[in-house]
Amino acid sequence: MKNTPVPVDDAARRRARDAALRKRNSDGVTRVARTRPCRRCDALTFVGLDDDVCAVAVSVDRYPLDAAGEVQALLSHRRTYALHWYPGRGRYEIERRDALQIAAHPPMSVANVDVVVEHVCGSFALPTARTRIERAGTRKPLTDEPPF
């Protein structure tokens, strides 16, 4: 008997991806990063799973870091993460930055990606930068010229 591959249609792949996105840990955290107040200090943070497989729930500060801020965060033994904005999907995702990503993509070098630090209640402020995430409607400045 021959082993024939089972055809998988795009709808089945979409259902599998959507099912993976709906997976939650015991705290109700999913792969999609959402803003939540910290349970201890009430600061607004992004909370989400940091990977698709073997993920850990993380809480990160909302403010993007510049290169000096990332260095200070790493020297103070705080992890840094990439906060991705996917405009086509309309959601944020958090990914942990390792040594290769830090070297290849310094802060402020990739569009729609901010480098953020893990949240620690009462920690000192780090040097921040302007966000690289462009939301819908923020690209074009308003002018007095008519669009026709």
MIDOSE-1310 file (N, C-alpha, C; in nm, 2 decimals, decimal comma, always signed):
residues 148
mknt	+0,08/-0,12/+0,00/+0,00/+0,00/+0,00/+0,09/+0,12/+0,00; +0,06/+0,22/-0,09/+0,14/+0,34/-0,10/+0,09/+0,44/+0,00; +0,19/+0,52/+0,05/+0,15/+0,63/+0,14/+0,13/+0,75/+0,05; +0,01/+0,80/+0,05/-0,02/+0,92/-0,03/-0,05/+1,03/+0,06
pvpv	+0,01/+1,15/+0,02/-0,01/+1,26/+0,11/-0,16/+1,31/+0,11; -0,20/+1,34/+0,23/-0,34/+1,39/+0,24/-0,34/+1,54/+0,20; -0,43/+1,58/+0,11/-0,43/+1,72/+0,07/-0,49/+1,80/+0,18; -0,43/+1,92/+0,21/-0,47/+2,01/+0,31/-0,51/+2,14/+0,25
ddaa	-0,64/+2,17/+0,26/-0,68/+2,29/+0,19/-0,65/+2,42/+0,28; -0,66/+2,53/+0,22/-0,63/+2,66/+0,29/-0,72/+2,68/+0,40; -0,85/+2,64/+0,39/-0,94/+2,66/+0,50/-0,90/+2,59/+0,62; -0,85/+2,46/+0,60/-0,80/+2,38/+0,72/-0,68/+2,45/+0,78
rrra	-0,59/+2,50/+0,70/-0,48/+2,57/+0,76/-0,52/+2,70/+0,84; -0,62/+2,77/+0,79/-0,66/+2,89/+0,86/-0,73/+2,85/+0,99; -0,81/+2,74/+0,99/-0,87/+2,69/+1,11/-0,76/+2,65/+1,21; -0,66/+2,58/+1,17/-0,55/+2,54/+1,26/-0,48/+2,66/+1,32
rdaa	-0,45/+2,76/+1,23/-0,38/+2,88/+1,28/-0,47/+2,96/+1,38; -0,60/+2,97/+1,35/-0,69/+3,04/+1,44/-0,70/+2,96/+1,57; -0,70/+2,83/+1,57/-0,71/+2,75/+1,69/-0,59/+2,77/+1,78; -0,47/+2,79/+1,71/-0,35/+2,81/+1,78/-0,35/+2,95/+1,85
lrkr	-0,41/+3,05/+1,78/-0,42/+3,18/+1,84/-0,51/+3,19/+1,95; -0,61/+3,10/+1,96/-0,71/+3,10/+2,06/-0,66/+3,03/+2,19; -0,55/+2,95/+2,17/-0,50/+2,88/+2,29/-0,46/+2,98/+2,40; -0,49/+2,95/+2,52/-0,46/+3,04/+2,63/-0,39/+2,96/+2,74
nsdg	-0,31/+3,04/+2,82/-0,25/+2,97/+2,93/-0,35/+2,98/+3,05; -0,31/+2,95/+3,17/-0,41/+2,95/+3,28/-0,45/+3,09/+3,32; -0,38/+3,19/+3,28/-0,42/+3,33/+3,31/-0,50/+3,39/+3,20; -0,53/+3,32/+3,10/-0,61/+3,37/+2,98/-0,52/+3,45/+2,89
vtrv	-0,39/+3,44/+2,89/-0,30/+3,51/+2,80/-0,29/+3,43/+2,67; -0,30/+3,50/+2,56/-0,29/+3,44/+2,43/-0,16/+3,50/+2,35; -0,14/+3,45/+2,23/-0,03/+3,50/+2,15/-0,05/+3,64/+2,11; -0,17/+3,69/+2,10/-0,20/+3,83/+2,07/-0,18/+3,91/+2,19
artr	-0,08/+4,01/+2,18/-0,05/+4,09/+2,30/-0,16/+4,20/+2,32; -0,20/+4,21/+2,44/-0,30/+4,31/+2,48/-0,25/+4,40/+2,59; -0,31/+4,52/+2,60/-0,27/+4,60/+2,71/-0,35/+4,56/+2,84; -0,28/+4,56/+2,95/-0,35/+4,53/+3,08/-0,27/+4,61/+3,19
pcrr	-0,34/+4,65/+3,29/-0,27/+4,71/+3,40/-0,20/+4,60/+3,48; -0,09/+4,64/+3,53/-0,01/+4,54/+3,62/-0,09/+4,51/+3,74; -0,08/+4,39/+3,79/-0,16/+4,35/+3,91/-0,11/+4,42/+4,04; +0,02/+4,45/+4,04/+0,08/+4,51/+4,16/+0,08/+4,66/+4,16
cdal	+0,13/+4,72/+4,04/+0,15/+4,87/+4,04/+0,05/+4,94/+3,96; -0,04/+4,88/+3,89/-0,14/+4,94/+3,80/-0,08/+5,01/+3,68; +0,04/+4,99/+3,64/+0,10/+5,05/+3,52/+0,05/+4,97/+3,40; +0,02/+5,04/+3,29/-0,03/+4,98/+3,17/+0,09/+4,90/+3,10
tfvg	+0,07/+4,78/+3,07/+0,17/+4,70/+3,01/+0,11/+4,62/+2,89; +0,19/+4,56/+2,81/+0,15/+4,47/+2,71/+0,17/+4,33/+2,77; +0,07/+4,24/+2,76/+0,08/+4,10/+2,81/+0,05/+4,01/+2,69; +0,13/+3,91/+2,67/+0,11/+3,81/+2,57/+0,21/+3,70/+2,58
lddd	+0,19/+3,59/+2,50/+0,28/+3,48/+2,49/+0,40/+3,52/+2,40; +0,52/+3,48/+2,43/+0,63/+3,53/+2,36/+0,67/+3,44/+2,24; +0,60/+3,33/+2,21/+0,63/+3,25/+2,10/+0,51/+3,16/+2,06; +0,52/+3,09/+1,95/+0,41/+3,00/+1,91/+0,42/+2,87/+1,98
vcav	+0,54/+2,82/+2,01/+0,56/+2,69/+2,07/+0,64/+2,71/+2,20; +0,61/+2,64/+2,30/+0,68/+2,65/+2,43/+0,69/+2,80/+2,48; +0,58/+2,86/+2,47/+0,57/+3,00/+2,50/+0,56/+3,03/+2,65; +0,60/+3,15/+2,69/+0,60/+3,20/+2,83/+0,51/+3,33/+2,82
avsv	+0,43/+3,34/+2,92/+0,35/+3,47/+2,93/+0,44/+3,58/+2,98; +0,45/+3,69/+2,91/+0,54/+3,80/+2,95/+0,46/+3,93/+2,96; +0,51/+4,02/+3,04/+0,45/+4,15/+3,06/+0,56/+4,25/+3,03; +0,54/+4,34/+2,93/+0,64/+4,43/+2,89/+0,59/+4,57/+2,90
dryp	+0,68/+4,67/+2,92/+0,65/+4,81/+2,93/+0,60/+4,85/+2,79; +0,52/+4,96/+2,79/+0,47/+5,00/+2,66/+0,56/+5,09/+2,58; +0,66/+5,15/+2,65/+0,75/+5,25/+2,58/+0,86/+5,19/+2,51; +0,89/+5,22/+2,38/+1,00/+5,16/+2,31/+1,13/+5,22/+2,35
ldaa	+1,23/+5,13/+2,35/+1,37/+5,17/+2,39/+1,45/+5,21/+2,27; +1,55/+5,30/+2,30/+1,65/+5,32/+2,20/+1,77/+5,23/+2,23; +1,88/+5,24/+2,16/+2,00/+5,15/+2,17/+2,05/+5,16/+2,32; +2,07/+5,28/+2,37/+2,12/+5,30/+2,50/+2,03/+5,24/+2,61
gevq	+1,90/+5,25/+2,58/+1,80/+5,19/+2,68/+1,81/+5,04/+2,68; +1,83/+4,98/+2,56/+1,84/+4,83/+2,55/+1,97/+4,79/+2,62; +2,07/+4,86/+2,61/+2,20/+4,82/+2,68/+2,18/+4,83/+2,83; +2,12/+4,94/+2,88/+2,09/+4,95/+3,02/+2,00/+4,84/+3,07
alls	+1,90/+4,80/+2,99/+1,81/+4,70/+3,03/+1,88/+4,57/+3,05; +1,97/+4,53/+2,95/+2,04/+4,41/+2,95/+2,14/+4,41/+3,06; +2,21/+4,52/+3,09/+2,30/+4,53/+3,20/+2,23/+4,51/+3,34; +2,11/+4,55/+3,35/+2,03/+4,54/+3,47/+1,96/+4,40/+3,48
hrrt	+1,99/+4,31/+3,39/+1,94/+4,17/+3,38/+1,79/+4,17/+3,36; +1,74/+4,26/+3,27/+1,61/+4,26/+3,22/+1,60/+4,21/+3,08; +1,51/+4,13/+3,04/+1,50/+4,08/+2,90/+1,44/+4,19/+2,82; +1,48/+4,18/+2,69/+1,42/+4,28/+2,59/+1,34/+4,19/+2,49
yalh	+1,23/+4,25/+2,44/+1,14/+4,19/+2,35/+1,12/+4,28/+2,23; +1,08/+4,22/+2,12/+1,03/+4,29/+2,00/+0,88/+4,29/+2,00; +0,82/+4,41/+2,00/+0,68/+4,42/+1,99/+0,64/+4,45/+1,85; +0,59/+4,35/+1,78/+0,55/+4,36/+1,64/+0,41/+4,40/+1,62
wypg	+0,38/+4,49/+1,53/+0,25/+4,53/+1,49/+0,23/+4,48/+1,35; +0,13/+4,39/+1,33/+0,09/+4,33/+1,20/-0,03/+4,40/+1,15; -0,01/+4,50/+1,06/-0,13/+4,58/+1,02/-0,23/+4,49/+0,94; -0,19/+4,39/+0,87/-0,29/+4,31/+0,80/-0,37/+4,22/+0,89
rgry	-0,31/+4,19/+1,00/-0,38/+4,11/+1,10/-0,45/+4,19/+1,21; -0,40/+4,32/+1,22/-0,46/+4,41/+1,32/-0,43/+4,37/+1,47; -0,31/+4,32/+1,49/-0,27/+4,28/+1,63/-0,12/+4,30/+1,66; -0,09/+4,30/+1,79/+0,04/+4,31/+1,83/+0,09/+4,16/+1,87
eier	+0,22/+4,14/+1,86/+0,27/+4,01/+1,91/+0,41/+4,04/+1,97; +0,44/+3,97/+2,07/+0,57/+3,99/+2,15/+0,66/+3,87/+2,11; +0,79/+3,90/+2,08/+0,89/+3,80/+2,06/+1,01/+3,83/+2,14; +1,07/+3,73/+2,21/+1,19/+3,76/+2,29/+1,31/+3,78/+2,19
rdal	+1,40/+3,88/+2,23/+1,51/+3,91/+2,15/+1,63/+3,83/+2,21; +1,70/+3,76/+2,12/+1,82/+3,69/+2,16/+1,94/+3,77/+2,11; +2,06/+3,71/+2,13/+2,19/+3,78/+2,09/+2,19/+3,81/+1,94; +2,15/+3,71/+1,86/+2,15/+3,73/+1,72/+2,06/+3,84/+1,67
qiaa	+1,94/+3,84/+1,73/+1,84/+3,95/+1,69/+1,89/+4,09/+1,73; +1,95/+4,09/+1,85/+2,00/+4,22/+1,90/+2,11/+4,27/+1,81; +2,20/+4,19/+1,76/+2,31/+4,23/+1,68/+2,26/+4,26/+1,54; +2,16/+4,19/+1,48/+2,12/+4,21/+1,35/+2,02/+4,32/+1,33
hppm	+1,93/+4,34/+1,44/+1,83/+4,44/+1,43/+1,83/+4,53/+1,55; +1,91/+4,63/+1,55/+1,91/+4,72/+1,67/+1,78/+4,80/+1,68; +1,75/+4,86/+1,79/+1,63/+4,93/+1,81/+1,62/+5,04/+1,70; +1,49/+5,07/+1,66/+1,46/+5,17/+1,56/+1,51/+5,14/+1,42
svan	+1,54/+5,01/+1,39/+1,59/+4,98/+1,26/+1,48/+4,91/+1,17; +1,38/+4,86/+1,23/+1,28/+4,78/+1,15/+1,14/+4,85/+1,17; +1,07/+4,87/+1,06/+0,94/+4,94/+1,06/+0,84/+4,84/+1,13; +0,75/+4,90/+1,20/+0,64/+4,83/+1,27/+0,69/+4,74/+1,38
vdvv	+0,81/+4,76/+1,43/+0,87/+4,68/+1,54/+0,93/+4,78/+1,64; +0,89/+4,77/+1,76/+0,95/+4,84/+1,87/+1,02/+4,74/+1,97; +1,13/+4,79/+2,02/+1,20/+4,71/+2,12/+1,16/+4,76/+2,26; +1,11/+4,66/+2,34/+1,05/+4,70/+2,47/+1,12/+4,61/+2,57
vehv	+1,11/+4,64/+2,70/+1,17/+4,57/+2,81/+1,07/+4,50/+2,90; +1,10/+4,39/+2,96/+1,01/+4,33/+3,05/+0,97/+4,42/+3,16; +0,85/+4,41/+3,21/+0,80/+4,50/+3,31/+0,85/+4,45/+3,45; +0,91/+4,54/+3,53/+0,94/+4,52/+3,67/+0,89/+4,64/+3,75
cgsf	+0,80/+4,61/+3,84/+0,74/+4,71/+3,92/+0,84/+4,80/+3,99; +0,83/+4,93/+3,99/+0,92/+5,02/+4,06/+1,06/+5,03/+4,00; +1,08/+4,98/+3,88/+1,22/+4,99/+3,82/+1,24/+5,13/+3,77; +1,37/+5,16/+3,75/+1,41/+5,29/+3,70/+1,38/+5,31/+3,56
alpt	+1,36/+5,44/+3,52/+1,32/+5,47/+3,38/+1,44/+5,45/+3,28; +1,42/+5,39/+3,17/+1,52/+5,37/+3,07/+1,50/+5,47/+2,95; +1,61/+5,50/+2,88/+1,60/+5,59/+2,77/+1,50/+5,53/+2,66; +1,41/+5,61/+2,62/+1,30/+5,57/+2,53/+1,32/+5,64/+2,40
artr	+1,25/+5,59/+2,30/+1,25/+5,65/+2,16/+1,11/+5,66/+2,11; +1,10/+5,73/+2,00/+0,97/+5,73/+1,93/+0,93/+5,60/+1,87; +0,81/+5,57/+1,87/+0,76/+5,44/+1,82/+0,78/+5,43/+1,67; +0,81/+5,31/+1,62/+0,83/+5,28/+1,48/+0,70/+5,22/+1,43
iera	+0,60/+5,20/+1,51/+0,48/+5,14/+1,47/+0,38/+5,24/+1,41; +0,35/+5,22/+1,28/+0,26/+5,32/+1,21/+0,12/+5,25/+1,21; +0,03/+5,31/+1,28/-0,11/+5,26/+1,27/-0,18/+5,32/+1,15; -0,29/+5,27/+1,12/-0,37/+5,31/+1,00/-0,41/+5,46/+1,02
gtrk	-0,40/+5,54/+0,92/-0,44/+5,67/+0,92/-0,33/+5,77/+0,97; -0,21/+5,72/+1,01/-0,11/+5,81/+1,07/+0,00/+5,84/+0,97; -0,01/+5,79/+0,85/+0,10/+5,81/+0,75/+0,09/+5,94/+0,69; -0,02/+5,98/+0,64/-0,03/+6,10/+0,56/-0,07/+6,22/+0,65
pltd	+0,01/+6,33/+0,64/-0,04/+6,45/+0,72/-0,15/+6,51/+0,65; -0,24/+6,58/+0,73/-0,35/+6,65/+0,67/-0,30/+6,78/+0,60; -0,36/+6,80/+0,48/-0,33/+6,93/+0,41/-0,45/+7,00/+0,37; -0,44/+7,12/+0,32/-0,55/+7,19/+0,27/-0,59/+7,16/+0,13
eppf	-0,51/+7,08/+0,06/-0,53/+7,04/-0,08/-0,64/+6,94/-0,09; -0,74/+6,95/-0,18/-0,84/+6,85/-0,20/-0,78/+6,73/-0,26; -0,84/+6,61/-0,23/-0,79/+6,49/-0,29/-0,82/+6,46/-0,43; -0,88/+6,56/-0,50/-0,91/+6,53/-0,64/-0,85/+6,63/-0,73
